[in-house]
Amino acid sequence: MLQYTRYSLDAIRNEACELVRKGLVDRKQPIYVLCQFFPRDEWESIECELERNDFLLRDQILDLMGCEEWRED
């Protein structure tokens, strides 16, 4: 039986923040670059969750992260 995990917007946001913090993605990159860090078979549901919350895959990761403060290095 296939396991299915539904990602909430908060979970997607947390993962994006962690990836930015680790330097694996840049906050100015489009959201679609996150797909390489999630299981391939679950990306469609993640994409749907983003769309339900009015995010486009071309939006910057910074938009997804919200109003958190990030310092420029």
HTML snippet that shows the backbone in 3Dmol.js (N, CA, C, O; Angstrom):
<script src="https://3Dmol.org/build/3Dmol-min.js"></script>
<div id="view" style="width:600px;height:400px;position:relative"></div>
<script>
const pdb = `
ATOM      1  N   MET A   1       0.831  -1.175   0.000  1.00  0.00           N
ATOM      2  CA  MET A   1       0.000   0.000   0.000  1.00  0.00           C
ATOM      3  C   MET A   1       0.885   1.251   0.000  1.00  0.00           C
ATOM      4  O   MET A   1       1.873   1.323   0.731  1.00  0.00           O
ATOM      5  N   LEU A   2       0.518   2.234  -0.828  1.00  0.00           N
ATOM      6  CA  LEU A   2       1.284   3.466  -0.915  1.00  0.00           C
ATOM      7  C   LEU A   2       1.022   4.346   0.288  1.00  0.00           C
ATOM      8  O   LEU A   2      -0.111   4.475   0.751  1.00  0.00           O
ATOM      9  N   GLN A   3       2.082   4.946   0.785  1.00  0.00           N
ATOM     10  CA  GLN A   3       1.931   5.888   1.875  1.00  0.00           C
ATOM     11  C   GLN A   3       1.754   7.272   1.292  1.00  0.00           C
ATOM     12  O   GLN A   3       2.454   7.642   0.349  1.00  0.00           O
ATOM     13  N   TYR A   4       0.836   8.039   1.835  1.00  0.00           N
ATOM     14  CA  TYR A   4       0.562   9.378   1.345  1.00  0.00           C
ATOM     15  C   TYR A   4       0.690  10.342   2.504  1.00  0.00           C
ATOM     16  O   TYR A   4       0.066  10.154   3.548  1.00  0.00           O
ATOM     17  N   THR A   5       1.488  11.361   2.328  1.00  0.00           N
ATOM     18  CA  THR A   5       1.657  12.388   3.343  1.00  0.00           C
ATOM     19  C   THR A   5       1.134  13.692   2.776  1.00  0.00           C
ATOM     20  O   THR A   5       1.535  14.110   1.690  1.00  0.00           O
ATOM     21  N   ARG A   6       0.249  14.327   3.503  1.00  0.00           N
ATOM     22  CA  ARG A   6      -0.261  15.615   3.061  1.00  0.00           C
ATOM     23  C   ARG A   6       0.541  16.685   3.772  1.00  0.00           C
ATOM     24  O   ARG A   6       0.657  16.686   4.998  1.00  0.00           O
ATOM     25  N   TYR A   7       1.088  17.586   2.994  1.00  0.00           N
ATOM     26  CA  TYR A   7       1.876  18.671   3.555  1.00  0.00           C
ATOM     27  C   TYR A   7       0.983  19.888   3.758  1.00  0.00           C
ATOM     28  O   TYR A   7       0.280  20.314   2.842  1.00  0.00           O
ATOM     29  N   SER A   8       1.016  20.437   4.955  1.00  0.00           N
ATOM     30  CA  SER A   8       0.293  21.681   5.231  1.00  0.00           C
ATOM     31  C   SER A   8       1.157  22.840   4.729  1.00  0.00           C
ATOM     32  O   SER A   8       2.348  22.678   4.465  1.00  0.00           O
ATOM     33  N   LEU A   9       0.538  23.994   4.606  1.00  0.00           N
ATOM     34  CA  LEU A   9       1.290  25.170   4.198  1.00  0.00           C
ATOM     35  C   LEU A   9       2.407  25.461   5.207  1.00  0.00           C
ATOM     36  O   LEU A   9       3.513  25.837   4.819  1.00  0.00           O
ATOM     37  N   ASP A  10       2.119  25.288   6.483  1.00  0.00           N
ATOM     38  CA  ASP A  10       3.150  25.516   7.512  1.00  0.00           C
ATOM     39  C   ASP A  10       4.331  24.562   7.347  1.00  0.00           C
ATOM     40  O   ASP A  10       5.483  24.965   7.504  1.00  0.00           O
ATOM     41  N   ALA A  11       4.049  23.312   7.033  1.00  0.00           N
ATOM     42  CA  ALA A  11       5.125  22.335   6.839  1.00  0.00           C
ATOM     43  C   ALA A  11       5.977  22.700   5.623  1.00  0.00           C
ATOM     44  O   ALA A  11       7.201  22.579   5.663  1.00  0.00           O
ATOM     45  N   ILE A  12       5.338  23.142   4.552  1.00  0.00           N
ATOM     46  CA  ILE A  12       6.061  23.558   3.341  1.00  0.00           C
ATOM     47  C   ILE A  12       6.912  24.782   3.661  1.00  0.00           C
ATOM     48  O   ILE A  12       8.076  24.866   3.268  1.00  0.00           O
ATOM     49  N   ARG A  13       6.316  25.722   4.379  1.00  0.00           N
ATOM     50  CA  ARG A  13       7.014  26.951   4.778  1.00  0.00           C
ATOM     51  C   ARG A  13       8.232  26.614   5.645  1.00  0.00           C
ATOM     52  O   ARG A  13       9.322  27.142   5.425  1.00  0.00           O
ATOM     53  N   ASN A  14       8.040  25.743   6.619  1.00  0.00           N
ATOM     54  CA  ASN A  14       9.137  25.357   7.514  1.00  0.00           C
ATOM     55  C   ASN A  14      10.281  24.704   6.747  1.00  0.00           C
ATOM     56  O   ASN A  14      11.454  24.970   7.007  1.00  0.00           O
ATOM     57  N   GLU A  15       9.919  23.849   5.802  1.00  0.00           N
ATOM     58  CA  GLU A  15      10.949  23.187   4.993  1.00  0.00           C
ATOM     59  C   GLU A  15      11.705  24.215   4.151  1.00  0.00           C
ATOM     60  O   GLU A  15      12.929  24.146   4.038  1.00  0.00           O
ATOM     61  N   ALA A  16      10.982  25.161   3.564  1.00  0.00           N
ATOM     62  CA  ALA A  16      11.612  26.210   2.757  1.00  0.00           C
ATOM     63  C   ALA A  16      12.565  27.042   3.614  1.00  0.00           C
ATOM     64  O   ALA A  16      13.684  27.335   3.192  1.00  0.00           O
ATOM     65  N   CYS A  17      12.132  27.419   4.803  1.00  0.00           N
ATOM     66  CA  CYS A  17      12.981  28.206   5.713  1.00  0.00           C
ATOM     67  C   CYS A  17      14.248  27.444   6.078  1.00  0.00           C
ATOM     68  O   CYS A  17      15.337  28.016   6.119  1.00  0.00           O
ATOM     69  N   GLU A  18      14.100  26.169   6.339  1.00  0.00           N
ATOM     70  CA  GLU A  18      15.258  25.341   6.696  1.00  0.00           C
ATOM     71  C   GLU A  18      16.233  25.225   5.527  1.00  0.00           C
ATOM     72  O   GLU A  18      17.447  25.278   5.724  1.00  0.00           O
ATOM     73  N   LEU A  19      15.711  25.069   4.320  1.00  0.00           N
ATOM     74  CA  LEU A  19      16.565  24.964   3.135  1.00  0.00           C
ATOM     75  C   LEU A  19      17.304  26.271   2.874  1.00  0.00           C
ATOM     76  O   LEU A  19      18.465  26.255   2.463  1.00  0.00           O
ATOM     77  N   VAL A  20      16.643  27.400   3.109  1.00  0.00           N
ATOM     78  CA  VAL A  20      17.299  28.701   2.958  1.00  0.00           C
ATOM     79  C   VAL A  20      18.375  28.850   4.035  1.00  0.00           C
ATOM     80  O   VAL A  20      19.493  29.276   3.745  1.00  0.00           O
ATOM     81  N   ARG A  21      18.039  28.501   5.263  1.00  0.00           N
ATOM     82  CA  ARG A  21      18.994  28.615   6.366  1.00  0.00           C
ATOM     83  C   ARG A  21      20.258  27.791   6.110  1.00  0.00           C
ATOM     84  O   ARG A  21      21.366  28.213   6.439  1.00  0.00           O
ATOM     85  N   LYS A  22      20.070  26.610   5.519  1.00  0.00           N
ATOM     86  CA  LYS A  22      21.206  25.732   5.214  1.00  0.00           C
ATOM     87  C   LYS A  22      21.958  26.166   3.959  1.00  0.00           C
ATOM     88  O   LYS A  22      23.026  25.633   3.657  1.00  0.00           O
ATOM     89  N   GLY A  23      21.403  27.133   3.228  1.00  0.00           N
ATOM     90  CA  GLY A  23      22.060  27.607   2.007  1.00  0.00           C
ATOM     91  C   GLY A  23      21.847  26.707   0.802  1.00  0.00           C
ATOM     92  O   GLY A  23      22.558  26.833  -0.195  1.00  0.00           O
ATOM     93  N   LEU A  24      20.875  25.798   0.878  1.00  0.00           N
ATOM     94  CA  LEU A  24      20.617  24.889  -0.233  1.00  0.00           C
ATOM     95  C   LEU A  24      19.793  25.545  -1.342  1.00  0.00           C
ATOM     96  O   LEU A  24      19.869  25.146  -2.504  1.00  0.00           O
ATOM     97  N   VAL A  25      19.009  26.548  -0.970  1.00  0.00           N
ATOM     98  CA  VAL A  25      18.271  27.352  -1.946  1.00  0.00           C
ATOM     99  C   VAL A  25      18.390  28.812  -1.519  1.00  0.00           C
ATOM    100  O   VAL A  25      18.678  29.115  -0.361  1.00  0.00           O
ATOM    101  N   ASP A  26      18.167  29.692  -2.460  1.00  0.00           N
ATOM    102  CA  ASP A  26      18.188  31.123  -2.177  1.00  0.00           C
ATOM    103  C   ASP A  26      16.755  31.607  -2.046  1.00  0.00           C
ATOM    104  O   ASP A  26      15.879  31.167  -2.791  1.00  0.00           O
ATOM    105  N   ARG A  27      16.515  32.494  -1.123  1.00  0.00           N
ATOM    106  CA  ARG A  27      15.144  32.968  -0.885  1.00  0.00           C
ATOM    107  C   ARG A  27      14.565  33.719  -2.070  1.00  0.00           C
ATOM    108  O   ARG A  27      13.354  33.926  -2.135  1.00  0.00           O
ATOM    109  N   LYS A  28      15.413  34.133  -3.014  1.00  0.00           N
ATOM    110  CA  LYS A  28      14.932  34.851  -4.198  1.00  0.00           C
ATOM    111  C   LYS A  28      14.645  33.915  -5.370  1.00  0.00           C
ATOM    112  O   LYS A  28      14.186  34.366  -6.420  1.00  0.00           O
ATOM    113  N   GLN A  29      14.905  32.638  -5.206  1.00  0.00           N
ATOM    114  CA  GLN A  29      14.595  31.662  -6.257  1.00  0.00           C
ATOM    115  C   GLN A  29      13.095  31.415  -6.282  1.00  0.00           C
ATOM    116  O   GLN A  29      12.404  31.643  -5.290  1.00  0.00           O
ATOM    117  N   PRO A  30      12.590  30.943  -7.432  1.00  0.00           N
ATOM    118  CA  PRO A  30      11.159  30.616  -7.495  1.00  0.00           C
ATOM    119  C   PRO A  30      10.823  29.398  -6.644  1.00  0.00           C
ATOM    120  O   PRO A  30      11.665  28.528  -6.423  1.00  0.00           O
ATOM    121  N   ILE A  31       9.604  29.350  -6.178  1.00  0.00           N
ATOM    122  CA  ILE A  31       9.133  28.262  -5.319  1.00  0.00           C
ATOM    123  C   ILE A  31       9.328  26.896  -5.969  1.00  0.00           C
ATOM    124  O   ILE A  31       9.576  25.912  -5.272  1.00  0.00           O
ATOM    125  N   TYR A  32       9.221  26.822  -7.294  1.00  0.00           N
ATOM    126  CA  TYR A  32       9.300  25.503  -7.939  1.00  0.00           C
ATOM    127  C   TYR A  32      10.629  24.793  -7.709  1.00  0.00           C
ATOM    128  O   TYR A  32      10.694  23.577  -7.889  1.00  0.00           O
ATOM    129  N   VAL A  33      11.695  25.500  -7.318  1.00  0.00           N
ATOM    130  CA  VAL A  33      12.963  24.807  -7.058  1.00  0.00           C
ATOM    131  C   VAL A  33      12.864  23.904  -5.829  1.00  0.00           C
ATOM    132  O   VAL A  33      13.698  23.018  -5.641  1.00  0.00           O
ATOM    133  N   LEU A  34      11.854  24.124  -4.999  1.00  0.00           N
ATOM    134  CA  LEU A  34      11.678  23.275  -3.817  1.00  0.00           C
ATOM    135  C   LEU A  34      11.315  21.842  -4.176  1.00  0.00           C
ATOM    136  O   LEU A  34      11.496  20.935  -3.364  1.00  0.00           O
ATOM    137  N   CYS A  35      10.802  21.629  -5.389  1.00  0.00           N
ATOM    138  CA  CYS A  35      10.344  20.292  -5.769  1.00  0.00           C
ATOM    139  C   CYS A  35      11.444  19.248  -5.654  1.00  0.00           C
ATOM    140  O   CYS A  35      11.153  18.072  -5.434  1.00  0.00           O
ATOM    141  N   GLN A  36      12.693  19.651  -5.798  1.00  0.00           N
ATOM    142  CA  GLN A  36      13.790  18.683  -5.716  1.00  0.00           C
ATOM    143  C   GLN A  36      14.056  18.202  -4.293  1.00  0.00           C
ATOM    144  O   GLN A  36      14.823  17.260  -4.095  1.00  0.00           O
ATOM    145  N   PHE A  37      13.432  18.837  -3.296  1.00  0.00           N
ATOM    146  CA  PHE A  37      13.651  18.480  -1.903  1.00  0.00           C
ATOM    147  C   PHE A  37      12.479  17.734  -1.278  1.00  0.00           C
ATOM    148  O   PHE A  37      12.527  17.365  -0.105  1.00  0.00           O
ATOM    149  N   PHE A  38      11.438  17.515  -2.053  1.00  0.00           N
ATOM    150  CA  PHE A  38      10.268  16.776  -1.590  1.00  0.00           C
ATOM    151  C   PHE A  38      10.157  15.495  -2.401  1.00  0.00           C
ATOM    152  O   PHE A  38      10.634  15.441  -3.534  1.00  0.00           O
ATOM    153  N   PRO A  39       9.540  14.470  -1.847  1.00  0.00           N
ATOM    154  CA  PRO A  39       9.344  13.233  -2.617  1.00  0.00           C
ATOM    155  C   PRO A  39       8.577  13.526  -3.914  1.00  0.00           C
ATOM    156  O   PRO A  39       7.560  14.219  -3.906  1.00  0.00           O
ATOM    157  N   ARG A  40       9.076  12.995  -5.001  1.00  0.00           N
ATOM    158  CA  ARG A  40       8.504  13.264  -6.325  1.00  0.00           C
ATOM    159  C   ARG A  40       7.014  12.946  -6.394  1.00  0.00           C
ATOM    160  O   ARG A  40       6.242  13.701  -6.985  1.00  0.00           O
ATOM    161  N   ASP A  41       6.612  11.836  -5.796  1.00  0.00           N
ATOM    162  CA  ASP A  41       5.208  11.420  -5.884  1.00  0.00           C
ATOM    163  C   ASP A  41       4.287  12.258  -4.997  1.00  0.00           C
ATOM    164  O   ASP A  41       3.067  12.098  -5.050  1.00  0.00           O
ATOM    165  N   GLU A  42       4.852  13.143  -4.188  1.00  0.00           N
ATOM    166  CA  GLU A  42       4.033  13.999  -3.330  1.00  0.00           C
ATOM    167  C   GLU A  42       4.017  15.453  -3.798  1.00  0.00           C
ATOM    168  O   GLU A  42       3.285  16.276  -3.248  1.00  0.00           O
ATOM    169  N   TRP A  43       4.819  15.768  -4.806  1.00  0.00           N
ATOM    170  CA  TRP A  43       4.915  17.154  -5.251  1.00  0.00           C
ATOM    171  C   TRP A  43       3.576  17.697  -5.751  1.00  0.00           C
ATOM    172  O   TRP A  43       3.265  18.866  -5.522  1.00  0.00           O
ATOM    173  N   GLU A  44       2.794  16.883  -6.416  1.00  0.00           N
ATOM    174  CA  GLU A  44       1.505  17.354  -6.938  1.00  0.00           C
ATOM    175  C   GLU A  44       0.598  17.852  -5.811  1.00  0.00           C
ATOM    176  O   GLU A  44      -0.065  18.878  -5.959  1.00  0.00           O
ATOM    177  N   SER A  45       0.565  17.136  -4.693  1.00  0.00           N
ATOM    178  CA  SER A  45      -0.268  17.582  -3.576  1.00  0.00           C
ATOM    179  C   SER A  45       0.307  18.852  -2.937  1.00  0.00           C
ATOM    180  O   SER A  45      -0.447  19.700  -2.460  1.00  0.00           O
ATOM    181  N   ILE A  46       1.618  18.983  -2.926  1.00  0.00           N
ATOM    182  CA  ILE A  46       2.260  20.193  -2.409  1.00  0.00           C
ATOM    183  C   ILE A  46       1.910  21.375  -3.300  1.00  0.00           C
ATOM    184  O   ILE A  46       1.581  22.460  -2.820  1.00  0.00           O
ATOM    185  N   GLU A  47       1.986  21.148  -4.590  1.00  0.00           N
ATOM    186  CA  GLU A  47       1.630  22.182  -5.563  1.00  0.00           C
ATOM    187  C   GLU A  47       0.172  22.631  -5.371  1.00  0.00           C
ATOM    188  O   GLU A  47      -0.121  23.825  -5.419  1.00  0.00           O
ATOM    189  N   CYS A  48      -0.718  21.693  -5.160  1.00  0.00           N
ATOM    190  CA  CYS A  48      -2.135  22.010  -4.927  1.00  0.00           C
ATOM    191  C   CYS A  48      -2.310  22.829  -3.644  1.00  0.00           C
ATOM    192  O   CYS A  48      -3.090  23.781  -3.617  1.00  0.00           O
ATOM    193  N   GLU A  49      -1.593  22.463  -2.594  1.00  0.00           N
ATOM    194  CA  GLU A  49      -1.668  23.210  -1.336  1.00  0.00           C
ATOM    195  C   GLU A  49      -1.182  24.641  -1.524  1.00  0.00           C
ATOM    196  O   GLU A  49      -1.776  25.581  -0.994  1.00  0.00           O
ATOM    197  N   LEU A  50      -0.105  24.801  -2.276  1.00  0.00           N
ATOM    198  CA  LEU A  50       0.400  26.145  -2.564  1.00  0.00           C
ATOM    199  C   LEU A  50      -0.628  26.958  -3.344  1.00  0.00           C
ATOM    200  O   LEU A  50      -0.891  28.116  -3.019  1.00  0.00           O
ATOM    201  N   GLU A  51      -1.205  26.344  -4.374  1.00  0.00           N
ATOM    202  CA  GLU A  51      -2.209  27.033  -5.186  1.00  0.00           C
ATOM    203  C   GLU A  51      -3.445  27.388  -4.367  1.00  0.00           C
ATOM    204  O   GLU A  51      -4.020  28.461  -4.551  1.00  0.00           O
ATOM    205  N   ARG A  52      -3.858  26.505  -3.469  1.00  0.00           N
ATOM    206  CA  ARG A  52      -5.006  26.781  -2.595  1.00  0.00           C
ATOM    207  C   ARG A  52      -4.763  28.020  -1.731  1.00  0.00           C
ATOM    208  O   ARG A  52      -5.699  28.711  -1.328  1.00  0.00           O
ATOM    209  N   ASN A  53      -3.509  28.276  -1.465  1.00  0.00           N
ATOM    210  CA  ASN A  53      -3.134  29.422  -0.639  1.00  0.00           C
ATOM    211  C   ASN A  53      -2.596  30.590  -1.472  1.00  0.00           C
ATOM    212  O   ASN A  53      -1.884  31.458  -0.967  1.00  0.00           O
ATOM    213  N   ASP A  54      -2.953  30.586  -2.753  1.00  0.00           N
ATOM    214  CA  ASP A  54      -2.644  31.688  -3.680  1.00  0.00           C
ATOM    215  C   ASP A  54      -1.160  31.903  -3.957  1.00  0.00           C
ATOM    216  O   ASP A  54      -0.735  33.032  -4.203  1.00  0.00           O
ATOM    217  N   PHE A  55      -0.372  30.838  -3.918  1.00  0.00           N
ATOM    218  CA  PHE A  55       1.026  30.926  -4.317  1.00  0.00           C
ATOM    219  C   PHE A  55       1.177  30.349  -5.711  1.00  0.00           C
ATOM    220  O   PHE A  55       0.572  29.330  -6.043  1.00  0.00           O
ATOM    221  N   LEU A  56       1.987  31.007  -6.522  1.00  0.00           N
ATOM    222  CA  LEU A  56       2.328  30.501  -7.846  1.00  0.00           C
ATOM    223  C   LEU A  56       3.727  29.925  -7.771  1.00  0.00           C
ATOM    224  O   LEU A  56       4.554  30.398  -6.991  1.00  0.00           O
ATOM    225  N   LEU A  57       3.998  28.920  -8.565  1.00  0.00           N
ATOM    226  CA  LEU A  57       5.316  28.288  -8.523  1.00  0.00           C
ATOM    227  C   LEU A  57       6.421  29.240  -8.955  1.00  0.00           C
ATOM    228  O   LEU A  57       7.590  29.017  -8.639  1.00  0.00           O
ATOM    229  N   ARG A  58       6.066  30.291  -9.668  1.00  0.00           N
ATOM    230  CA  ARG A  58       7.071  31.276 -10.094  1.00  0.00           C
ATOM    231  C   ARG A  58       7.332  32.349  -9.031  1.00  0.00           C
ATOM    232  O   ARG A  58       8.276  33.128  -9.158  1.00  0.00           O
ATOM    233  N   ASP A  59       6.489  32.392  -7.974  1.00  0.00           N
ATOM    234  CA  ASP A  59       6.712  33.327  -6.878  1.00  0.00           C
ATOM    235  C   ASP A  59       8.037  32.998  -6.200  1.00  0.00           C
ATOM    236  O   ASP A  59       8.503  31.860  -6.249  1.00  0.00           O
ATOM    237  N   GLN A  60       8.630  33.988  -5.576  1.00  0.00           N
ATOM    238  CA  GLN A  60       9.893  33.755  -4.869  1.00  0.00           C
ATOM    239  C   GLN A  60       9.651  33.006  -3.564  1.00  0.00           C
ATOM    240  O   GLN A  60       8.600  33.137  -2.938  1.00  0.00           O
ATOM    241  N   ILE A  61      10.638  32.225  -3.174  1.00  0.00           N
ATOM    242  CA  ILE A  61      10.570  31.508  -1.906  1.00  0.00           C
ATOM    243  C   ILE A  61      10.345  32.488  -0.758  1.00  0.00           C
ATOM    244  O   ILE A  61       9.668  32.160   0.217  1.00  0.00           O
ATOM    245  N   LEU A  62      10.904  33.675  -0.869  1.00  0.00           N
ATOM    246  CA  LEU A  62      10.722  34.706   0.148  1.00  0.00           C
ATOM    247  C   LEU A  62       9.235  35.006   0.363  1.00  0.00           C
ATOM    248  O   LEU A  62       8.813  35.238   1.495  1.00  0.00           O
ATOM    249  N   ASP A  63       8.443  35.003  -0.706  1.00  0.00           N
ATOM    250  CA  ASP A  63       6.998  35.229  -0.585  1.00  0.00           C
ATOM    251  C   ASP A  63       6.354  34.138   0.266  1.00  0.00           C
ATOM    252  O   ASP A  63       5.482  34.415   1.090  1.00  0.00           O
ATOM    253  N   LEU A  64       6.782  32.923   0.063  1.00  0.00           N
ATOM    254  CA  LEU A  64       6.256  31.788   0.815  1.00  0.00           C
ATOM    255  C   LEU A  64       6.653  31.875   2.288  1.00  0.00           C
ATOM    256  O   LEU A  64       5.867  31.531   3.172  1.00  0.00           O
ATOM    257  N   MET A  65       7.863  32.331   2.540  1.00  0.00           N
ATOM    258  CA  MET A  65       8.373  32.397   3.903  1.00  0.00           C
ATOM    259  C   MET A  65       7.646  33.449   4.725  1.00  0.00           C
ATOM    260  O   MET A  65       7.666  33.386   5.954  1.00  0.00           O
ATOM    261  N   GLY A  66       7.020  34.388   4.093  1.00  0.00           N
ATOM    262  CA  GLY A  66       6.250  35.397   4.818  1.00  0.00           C
ATOM    263  C   GLY A  66       7.093  36.562   5.284  1.00  0.00           C
ATOM    264  O   GLY A  66       8.066  36.948   4.637  1.00  0.00           O
ATOM    265  N   CYS A  67       6.710  37.107   6.401  1.00  0.00           N
ATOM    266  CA  CYS A  67       7.323  38.356   6.858  1.00  0.00           C
ATOM    267  C   CYS A  67       8.458  38.137   7.842  1.00  0.00           C
ATOM    268  O   CYS A  67       8.811  39.047   8.592  1.00  0.00           O
ATOM    269  N   GLU A  68       9.024  36.966   7.849  1.00  0.00           N
ATOM    270  CA  GLU A  68      10.156  36.734   8.745  1.00  0.00           C
ATOM    271  C   GLU A  68      11.333  37.594   8.316  1.00  0.00           C
ATOM    272  O   GLU A  68      11.522  37.857   7.128  1.00  0.00           O
ATOM    273  N   GLU A  69      12.103  38.020   9.265  1.00  0.00           N
ATOM    274  CA  GLU A  69      13.248  38.876   8.963  1.00  0.00           C
ATOM    275  C   GLU A  69      14.456  38.020   8.618  1.00  0.00           C
ATOM    276  O   GLU A  69      14.781  37.060   9.316  1.00  0.00           O
ATOM    277  N   TRP A  70      15.104  38.384   7.540  1.00  0.00           N
ATOM    278  CA  TRP A  70      16.320  37.695   7.100  1.00  0.00           C
ATOM    279  C   TRP A  70      17.382  38.756   6.912  1.00  0.00           C
ATOM    280  O   TRP A  70      17.154  39.775   6.261  1.00  0.00           O
ATOM    281  N   ARG A  71      18.514  38.514   7.473  1.00  0.00           N
ATOM    282  CA  ARG A  71      19.587  39.477   7.299  1.00  0.00           C
ATOM    283  C   ARG A  71      20.380  39.140   6.046  1.00  0.00           C
ATOM    284  O   ARG A  71      20.544  37.975   5.685  1.00  0.00           O
ATOM    285  N   GLU A  72      20.859  40.168   5.404  1.00  0.00           N
ATOM    286  CA  GLU A  72      21.691  39.998   4.207  1.00  0.00           C
ATOM    287  C   GLU A  72      23.116  39.716   4.659  1.00  0.00           C
ATOM    288  O   GLU A  72      23.660  40.437   5.495  1.00  0.00           O
ATOM    289  N   ASP A  73      23.707  38.689   4.119  1.00  0.00           N
ATOM    290  CA  ASP A  73      25.120  38.381   4.459  1.00  0.00           C
ATOM    291  C   ASP A  73      26.038  38.935   3.409  1.00  0.00           C
ATOM    292  O   ASP A  73      27.255  38.783   3.511  1.00  0.00           O
TER     293      ASP A  73
END
`;
const viewer = $3Dmol.createViewer("view");
viewer.addModel(pdb, "pdb");
viewer.setStyle({}, {cartoon: {color: "spectrum"}});
viewer.zoomTo();
viewer.render();
</script>
